[in-house]
Amino acid sequence: MKRVITYLTCIAVLSFTSFVQGDVITFDNFNYPDGPLVGNGGWANHNGGPDDLLVASGQVVVQHGTPSEDANLAFSPVSGNIYYGLDFSVSSAGQILGTDNEYFAHFREGNNFSARLDVVQALNGGDFSVGIASDESTADTIWATDLSFGTTYRAVVRYDQDANIAELWIDAVTSSDTSILGEDRADPGDSVVSFALRQSDSDLNETVFVDNLVIGTSFDDVVRAVPEPTTLGVLAMLAGVGFIRRRR
């Protein structure tokens, strides 16, 4: 029985570790005190600001207008496909109109930006939509379903570093759900080493609220928020196994 319990303990630890880590490269739920994002969780300024890319109530407030800070979260490079997933909502003084599209999230390698996620004009008269750009500053392709201010959506973005193509899903459950592709740019693409959030100017200077960022090597890694791992979880599981052993 002792061997069985020891075996179960090992399986439990390995299962928990696999659940927490898997192929997830990094994640951030932005549970920081209200104030500047930079200085928390490895985030660093690479343009504008400083200290005007803010956290409020556990979300990053990406403002288009006077705030100008852009910040990035570095990670170890991987080959092939790389994904990011994030929750976002948009507020604005009015319907997003025109072609003054402003990307607010992207992968980064130095001054090369890839897989840029844009807020754009809706195609069917709604509040707004989003677009994806493989390797340019303006969306290559726009999401066909209109989106609404004040509603939280989950965006999943894939960037193929070899083929230099980005792909976008909104509120997807599996990778076979509807997606849109950016343009096929010159191969190879950028070997990305960080994820960035960007503030700039746009016609209506909309605000984008960002939460639950996950970066990984597969769709399943990032399609939903990853809970922050805690030592407490491991200890609780081991305590449970230990209790069973004592009862035996």
Order of alpha helices (4+ residues) and beta strands (2+ residues): alpha-beta-beta-beta-beta-beta-beta-beta-beta-beta-beta-beta-beta-beta-beta-beta-beta-alpha-alpha
